[in-house]
């Protein structure tokens, strides 16, 4: 008889209990060793369990509920696989779709408004040397690769991007450490699943027309407002809500790009799979 495995997804990204407490729960519902459970609990964020048998997954959901945490299970085979991100610099909002410009050759990709199912924003810490810390295996198999955009690169650009993304930079390569916090917007769509990213300082806002503002941040907010006005069905991450003035949280800064990617992978699972009885558009 075939065994099916499940993931356990929290309705909120932030940890609601401390890792030692979650580790005790993991030990209760599975055969995992306490030391391994503590490591997994320290990495767990948004997705708190992977590759669990259904009975154990249900037990974990029930124990989390006792601790005041809403969660649900999803079959591993149904998890949304998040592809590599396409970095875009121009879009146009029409009445029936979002026109996305891809590359310098003028290719246009139309996205139906109803196909957009999550939008997130955040300031992401970017350091010029060293490696971003990983959230571990919780997002293994569902998170695509980040490929930097190399303007006019063609095949050569792809090679350069692969080199950049795989190279381990050291102090010898880059003697000075530079830290930045670019503001990003990720838009995830279905039919087929794709992910598009806008960086506030690398976007052409001229398509806003008369709504264009004097500064980048206001233009970014106006673009977000315009897109979200066409997508009432889309799940908005906490950063998007804060920028739209719907939420007062200031927690929209991510320590690295990896965590922002993982946040978006988690948000997609909540948008696609949460049971109606738990339906809360809050991240």
VEXLOVO-918738 format. One record per residue (C-alpha): residue number from 1; residue in one letter; y, x, z. Coordinates in Angstrom, 1 decimal. Layout:
<sites>
+-----+------+--------+--------+--------+
| seq | type |     yy |     xx |     zz |
+-----+------+--------+--------+--------+
| NUM |    A |      Y |      X |      Z |
...
+-----+------+--------+--------+--------+
</sites>
This chain:
<sites>
+-----+------+--------+--------+--------+
| seq | type |     yy |     xx |     zz |
+-----+------+--------+--------+--------+
|   1 |    X |    0.0 |    0.0 |    0.0 |
|   2 |    X |    3.4 |    1.4 |   -1.0 |
|   3 |    X |    5.8 |    2.2 |    1.8 |
|   4 |    X |    9.5 |    1.4 |    1.3 |
|   5 |    X |   12.2 |    3.3 |    3.0 |
|   6 |    X |   15.6 |    2.1 |    4.2 |
|   7 |    X |   19.1 |    3.4 |    5.1 |
|   8 |    X |   21.1 |    2.1 |    8.0 |
|   9 |    X |   24.8 |    1.6 |    7.2 |
|  10 |    X |   27.6 |    1.0 |    9.7 |
|  11 |    X |   30.4 |   -1.4 |    8.9 |
|  12 |    X |   32.9 |    1.2 |   10.0 |
|  13 |    X |   33.2 |    4.8 |    9.0 |
|  14 |    X |   34.3 |    6.2 |   12.4 |
|  15 |    X |   31.8 |    7.0 |   15.0 |
|  16 |    X |   31.7 |    4.4 |   17.7 |
|  17 |    X |   29.3 |    6.2 |   20.1 |
|  18 |    X |   29.0 |    9.9 |   21.0 |
|  19 |    X |   26.3 |   11.9 |   19.3 |
|  20 |    X |   24.2 |   12.4 |   22.4 |
|  21 |    X |   24.1 |    8.6 |   22.8 |
|  22 |    X |   23.1 |    8.0 |   19.2 |
|  23 |    X |   20.5 |   10.8 |   19.5 |
|  24 |    X |   18.9 |    8.9 |   22.3 |
|  25 |    X |   18.7 |    5.8 |   20.1 |
|  26 |    X |   17.2 |    7.8 |   17.3 |
|  27 |    X |   14.5 |    9.2 |   19.6 |
|  28 |    X |   13.7 |    5.7 |   20.8 |
|  29 |    X |   13.1 |    4.2 |   17.4 |
|  30 |    X |   11.4 |    7.1 |   15.7 |
|  31 |    X |    9.1 |   10.1 |   16.2 |
|  32 |    X |   12.0 |   12.6 |   15.8 |
|  33 |    X |   12.4 |   15.4 |   18.3 |
|  34 |    X |   15.4 |   15.3 |   20.7 |
|  35 |    X |   16.9 |   18.5 |   19.3 |
|  36 |    X |   16.6 |   17.3 |   15.7 |
|  37 |    X |   18.0 |   13.8 |   16.7 |
|  38 |    X |   21.1 |   15.5 |   18.2 |
|  39 |    X |   21.7 |   17.4 |   15.0 |
|  40 |    X |   21.4 |   14.2 |   12.9 |
|  41 |    X |   23.6 |   12.3 |   15.3 |
|  42 |    X |   26.3 |   14.9 |   15.0 |
|  43 |    X |   26.3 |   14.6 |   11.3 |
|  44 |    X |   26.0 |   10.8 |   11.1 |
|  45 |    X |   29.1 |    9.0 |   10.0 |
|  46 |    X |   29.1 |    5.7 |    8.2 |
|  47 |    X |   25.5 |    6.1 |    7.2 |
|  48 |    X |   23.6 |    6.6 |   10.5 |
|  49 |    X |   20.0 |    6.6 |    9.3 |
|  50 |    X |   18.1 |    7.5 |    6.1 |
|  51 |    X |   14.5 |    7.2 |    4.8 |
|  52 |    X |   13.4 |    5.0 |    7.7 |
|  53 |    X |   10.5 |    2.6 |    7.6 |
|  54 |    X |   11.7 |   -1.0 |    7.7 |
|  55 |    X |   10.6 |   -1.7 |   11.2 |
|  56 |    X |   12.3 |    1.4 |   12.5 |
|  57 |    X |   15.5 |    0.6 |   10.5 |
|  58 |    X |   15.6 |   -2.9 |   12.0 |
|  59 |    X |   15.2 |   -1.5 |   15.5 |
|  60 |    X |   18.1 |    0.9 |   14.9 |
|  61 |    X |   20.3 |   -1.9 |   13.7 |
|  62 |    X |   19.4 |   -4.0 |   16.8 |
|  63 |    X |   20.0 |   -1.1 |   19.2 |
|  64 |    X |   23.4 |   -0.4 |   17.5 |
|  65 |    X |   24.3 |   -4.1 |   17.9 |
|  66 |    X |   23.6 |   -3.8 |   21.6 |
|  67 |    X |   26.1 |   -1.0 |   21.7 |
|  68 |    X |   28.7 |   -3.1 |   20.0 |
|  69 |    X |   28.3 |   -1.6 |   16.5 |
|  70 |    X |   27.7 |   -3.8 |   13.4 |
|  71 |    X |   25.3 |   -2.3 |   10.9 |
|  72 |    X |   22.8 |   -3.4 |    8.3 |
|  73 |    X |   19.9 |   -2.0 |    6.3 |
|  74 |    X |   19.6 |   -1.2 |    2.6 |
|  75 |    X |   16.5 |   -0.1 |    0.7 |
|  76 |    X |   16.9 |    3.5 |   -0.4 |
|  77 |    X |   16.1 |    2.4 |   -3.9 |
|  78 |    X |   19.2 |    0.1 |   -3.9 |
|  79 |    X |   21.8 |    2.6 |   -2.6 |
|  80 |    X |   24.7 |    3.0 |   -5.0 |
|  81 |    X |   24.4 |    6.4 |   -6.7 |
|  82 |    X |   28.0 |    7.7 |   -6.9 |
|  83 |    X |   28.5 |    9.8 |  -10.1 |
|  84 |    X |   30.7 |   12.8 |  -10.6 |
|  85 |    X |   34.4 |   12.0 |  -10.3 |
|  86 |    X |   36.7 |   11.8 |  -13.4 |
|  87 |    X |   40.2 |   13.0 |  -12.6 |
|  88 |    X |   42.7 |   10.9 |  -14.5 |
|  89 |    X |   46.5 |   11.3 |  -15.0 |
|  90 |    X |   47.4 |    8.0 |  -16.7 |
|  91 |    X |   46.5 |    4.3 |  -16.6 |
|  92 |    X |   48.0 |    1.1 |  -17.8 |
|  93 |    X |   47.7 |   -2.3 |  -16.0 |
|  94 |    X |   47.1 |   -5.1 |  -18.4 |
|  95 |    X |   46.4 |   -8.8 |  -17.7 |
|  96 |    X |   42.7 |   -8.6 |  -18.2 |
|  97 |    X |   41.8 |   -4.9 |  -17.6 |
|  98 |    X |   42.9 |   -1.5 |  -16.5 |
|  99 |    X |   43.2 |    1.0 |  -19.4 |
| 100 |    X |   42.3 |    4.5 |  -18.2 |
| 101 |    X |   43.3 |    7.5 |  -20.4 |
| 102 |    X |   40.6 |   10.1 |  -20.5 |
| 103 |    X |   41.4 |   13.7 |  -21.5 |
| 104 |    X |   44.0 |   15.0 |  -23.9 |
| 105 |    X |   42.5 |   13.5 |  -27.1 |
| 106 |    X |   43.8 |   10.1 |  -26.2 |
| 107 |    X |   40.5 |    8.4 |  -25.4 |
| 108 |    X |   41.0 |    5.1 |  -23.6 |
| 109 |    X |   38.5 |    3.5 |  -21.3 |
| 110 |    X |   39.1 |   -0.2 |  -20.5 |
| 111 |    X |   37.9 |   -1.4 |  -17.1 |
| 112 |    X |   37.6 |   -5.1 |  -16.3 |
| 113 |    X |   39.5 |   -6.0 |  -13.1 |
| 114 |    X |   36.4 |   -7.7 |  -11.7 |
| 115 |    X |   34.4 |   -4.5 |  -12.1 |
| 116 |    X |   36.5 |   -2.6 |   -9.6 |
| 117 |    X |   34.7 |   -2.9 |   -6.2 |
| 118 |    X |   36.3 |   -0.3 |   -4.0 |
| 119 |    X |   39.7 |    1.5 |   -3.8 |
| 120 |    X |   40.4 |    4.2 |   -1.2 |
| 121 |    X |   43.2 |    6.6 |   -0.5 |
| 122 |    X |   43.7 |    9.6 |    1.7 |
| 123 |    X |   45.4 |   13.0 |    2.3 |
| 124 |    X |   42.6 |   15.6 |    1.8 |
| 125 |    X |   42.9 |   19.1 |    3.3 |
| 126 |    X |   42.5 |   21.7 |    0.6 |
| 127 |    X |   42.1 |   25.4 |    1.5 |
| 128 |    X |   42.1 |   28.0 |   -1.3 |
| 129 |    X |   39.2 |   30.1 |    0.2 |
| 130 |    X |   36.0 |   29.3 |    2.1 |
| 131 |    X |   33.6 |   26.5 |    1.7 |
| 132 |    X |   34.0 |   22.9 |    2.7 |
| 133 |    X |   31.7 |   21.9 |    5.5 |
| 134 |    X |   29.0 |   19.4 |    4.6 |
| 135 |    X |   28.1 |   16.2 |    6.3 |
| 136 |    X |   24.5 |   17.1 |    6.0 |
| 137 |    X |   21.8 |   15.1 |    4.3 |
| 138 |    X |   23.1 |   11.6 |    5.0 |
| 139 |    X |   24.6 |   11.4 |    1.5 |
| 140 |    X |   21.8 |   13.3 |   -0.3 |
| 141 |    X |   20.9 |   11.7 |   -3.6 |
| 142 |    X |   23.8 |    9.2 |   -3.7 |
| 143 |    X |   26.8 |   11.5 |   -4.1 |
| 144 |    X |   27.8 |   13.0 |   -7.4 |
| 145 |    X |   29.3 |   16.4 |   -8.1 |
| 146 |    X |   33.0 |   17.0 |   -8.1 |
| 147 |    X |   34.1 |   18.7 |  -11.4 |
| 148 |    X |   37.7 |   20.0 |  -11.5 |
| 149 |    X |   39.8 |   19.0 |  -14.5 |
| 150 |    X |   40.7 |   21.9 |  -16.7 |
| 151 |    X |   43.5 |   20.8 |  -19.1 |
| 152 |    X |   42.6 |   21.5 |  -22.7 |
| 153 |    X |   39.5 |   23.3 |  -21.6 |
| 154 |    X |   36.8 |   21.7 |  -23.8 |
| 155 |    X |   33.5 |   23.4 |  -23.5 |
| 156 |    X |   35.2 |   26.5 |  -22.1 |
| 157 |    X |   36.9 |   24.4 |  -19.5 |
| 158 |    X |   33.5 |   22.9 |  -18.4 |
| 159 |    X |   32.2 |   26.5 |  -18.0 |
| 160 |    X |   35.3 |   27.5 |  -16.0 |
| 161 |    X |   35.0 |   24.3 |  -13.8 |
| 162 |    X |   31.3 |   25.1 |  -13.1 |
| 163 |    X |   32.2 |   28.6 |  -12.2 |
| 164 |    X |   35.0 |   27.5 |   -9.9 |
| 165 |    X |   32.9 |   24.9 |   -8.1 |
| 166 |    X |   29.9 |   27.3 |   -7.6 |
| 167 |    X |   31.8 |   30.5 |   -6.7 |
| 168 |    X |   31.9 |   31.5 |   -3.1 |
| 169 |    X |   35.5 |   32.6 |   -2.6 |
| 170 |    X |   36.1 |   35.3 |    0.0 |
| 171 |    X |   39.1 |   37.1 |    1.5 |
| 172 |    X |   38.6 |   39.8 |   -1.0 |
| 173 |    X |   39.1 |   37.3 |   -3.9 |
| 174 |    X |   41.9 |   35.4 |   -2.3 |
| 175 |    X |   43.6 |   37.5 |    0.5 |
| 176 |    X |   45.9 |   34.6 |    1.5 |
| 177 |    X |   44.7 |   31.3 |    2.8 |
| 178 |    X |   46.7 |   28.4 |    1.5 |
| 179 |    X |   46.3 |   24.9 |    2.9 |
| 180 |    X |   47.6 |   21.7 |    1.2 |
| 181 |    X |   47.1 |   18.0 |    1.7 |
| 182 |    X |   47.1 |   16.3 |   -1.7 |
| 183 |    X |   47.2 |   12.5 |   -1.7 |
| 184 |    X |   44.2 |   11.0 |   -3.6 |
| 185 |    X |   43.1 |    7.6 |   -4.8 |
| 186 |    X |   39.5 |    6.9 |   -5.7 |
| 187 |    X |   38.6 |    3.9 |   -7.7 |
| 188 |    X |   34.9 |    3.0 |   -8.0 |
| 189 |    X |   33.7 |    0.5 |  -10.7 |
| 190 |    X |   30.4 |   -1.1 |  -11.7 |
| 191 |    X |   28.8 |   -2.0 |  -15.0 |
| 192 |    X |   28.2 |    1.0 |  -15.2 |
| 193 |    X |   29.0 |    2.7 |  -11.9 |
| 194 |    X |   31.8 |    5.2 |  -12.3 |
| 195 |    X |   34.4 |    6.9 |  -10.1 |
| 196 |    X |   38.0 |    7.8 |  -11.1 |
| 197 |    X |   40.4 |    9.8 |   -9.1 |
| 198 |    X |   44.2 |   10.0 |   -9.1 |
| 199 |    X |   46.1 |   12.8 |   -7.4 |
| 200 |    X |   49.6 |   11.7 |   -6.6 |
| 201 |    X |   51.4 |   14.8 |   -7.9 |
| 202 |    X |   49.4 |   15.0 |  -11.1 |
| 203 |    X |   49.9 |   11.5 |  -12.4 |
| 204 |    X |   52.2 |   10.2 |  -15.1 |
| 205 |    X |   54.0 |    7.2 |  -13.6 |
| 206 |    X |   56.0 |    6.3 |  -16.7 |
| 207 |    X |   53.6 |    3.3 |  -17.4 |
| 208 |    X |   55.1 |    1.7 |  -14.3 |
| 209 |    X |   58.2 |    0.9 |  -16.4 |
| 210 |    X |   61.0 |   -0.7 |  -14.5 |
| 211 |    X |   58.9 |   -0.5 |  -11.3 |
| 212 |    X |   59.1 |    3.3 |  -11.4 |
| 213 |    X |   60.6 |    4.8 |   -8.2 |
| 214 |    X |   62.6 |    8.0 |   -7.6 |
| 215 |    X |   59.9 |    9.8 |   -5.7 |
| 216 |    X |   56.1 |   10.5 |   -6.0 |
| 217 |    X |   55.0 |    8.8 |   -2.8 |
| 218 |    X |   56.8 |    5.5 |   -3.7 |
| 219 |    X |   55.4 |    5.7 |   -7.2 |
| 220 |    X |   51.9 |    6.2 |   -5.8 |
| 221 |    X |   52.3 |    3.2 |   -3.5 |
| 222 |    X |   53.6 |    1.1 |   -6.4 |
| 223 |    X |   50.7 |    2.0 |   -8.6 |
| 224 |    X |   48.2 |    1.1 |   -5.8 |
| 225 |    X |   50.1 |   -2.2 |   -5.3 |
| 226 |    X |   49.9 |   -3.0 |   -9.0 |
| 227 |    X |   46.1 |   -2.2 |   -9.2 |
| 228 |    X |   45.2 |   -4.0 |   -6.0 |
| 229 |    X |   47.2 |   -7.1 |   -7.0 |
| 230 |    X |   44.6 |   -7.6 |   -9.9 |
| 231 |    X |   41.6 |   -6.9 |   -7.7 |
| 232 |    X |   41.4 |   -9.2 |   -4.7 |
| 233 |    X |   37.6 |   -8.8 |   -4.7 |
| 234 |    X |   37.8 |   -5.0 |   -4.2 |
| 235 |    X |   37.1 |   -3.4 |   -0.9 |
| 236 |    X |   40.2 |   -1.4 |    0.3 |
| 237 |    X |   39.7 |    1.7 |    2.4 |
| 238 |    X |   41.8 |    2.2 |    5.5 |
| 239 |    X |   44.2 |    4.6 |    3.6 |
| 240 |    X |   44.8 |    2.1 |    0.8 |
| 241 |    X |   45.5 |   -0.6 |    3.5 |
| 242 |    X |   47.9 |    1.6 |    5.3 |
| 243 |    X |   49.8 |    2.5 |    2.2 |
| 244 |    X |   50.1 |   -1.1 |    1.3 |
| 245 |    X |   51.5 |   -1.9 |    4.7 |
| 246 |    X |   48.4 |   -4.0 |    5.7 |
| 247 |    X |   47.3 |   -1.8 |    8.5 |
| 248 |    X |   49.1 |    0.5 |   10.9 |
| 249 |    X |   46.4 |    3.2 |   11.3 |
| 250 |    X |   47.5 |    6.7 |   10.7 |
| 251 |    X |   43.9 |    8.0 |   10.2 |
| 252 |    X |   44.0 |    8.6 |    6.5 |
| 253 |    X |   43.7 |   12.4 |    6.5 |
| 254 |    X |   40.3 |   14.0 |    5.7 |
| 255 |    X |   39.4 |   17.5 |    6.7 |
| 256 |    X |   37.9 |   18.4 |    3.3 |
| 257 |    X |   37.1 |   17.0 |   -0.1 |
| 258 |    X |   33.4 |   16.7 |    0.9 |
| 259 |    X |   34.2 |   14.2 |    3.6 |
| 260 |    X |   36.5 |   12.2 |    1.4 |
| 261 |    X |   33.6 |   12.0 |   -1.2 |
| 262 |    X |   31.2 |   10.9 |    1.5 |
| 263 |    X |   33.6 |    8.3 |    2.8 |
| 264 |    X |   33.8 |    6.8 |   -0.7 |
| 265 |    X |   30.0 |    6.9 |   -1.1 |
| 266 |    X |   29.8 |    5.0 |    2.2 |
| 267 |    X |   32.5 |    2.5 |    1.2 |
| 268 |    X |   30.6 |    1.7 |   -2.0 |
| 269 |    X |   27.5 |    0.8 |    0.0 |
| 270 |    X |   29.4 |   -1.5 |    2.3 |
| 271 |    X |   31.2 |   -3.1 |   -0.7 |
| 272 |    X |   27.9 |   -3.7 |   -2.6 |
| 273 |    X |   25.4 |   -4.5 |    0.2 |
| 274 |    X |   26.8 |   -5.8 |    3.4 |
| 275 |    X |   25.3 |   -9.2 |    4.4 |
| 276 |    X |   27.7 |  -12.2 |    4.1 |
| 277 |    X |   27.3 |  -12.9 |    7.8 |
| 278 |    X |   28.9 |   -9.5 |    8.5 |
| 279 |    X |   31.5 |   -9.8 |    5.8 |
| 280 |    X |   34.5 |   -7.8 |    7.1 |
| 281 |    X |   36.9 |   -6.2 |    4.7 |
| 282 |    X |   37.8 |   -3.5 |    7.3 |
| 283 |    X |   37.1 |    0.2 |    7.0 |
+-----+------+--------+--------+--------+
</sites>
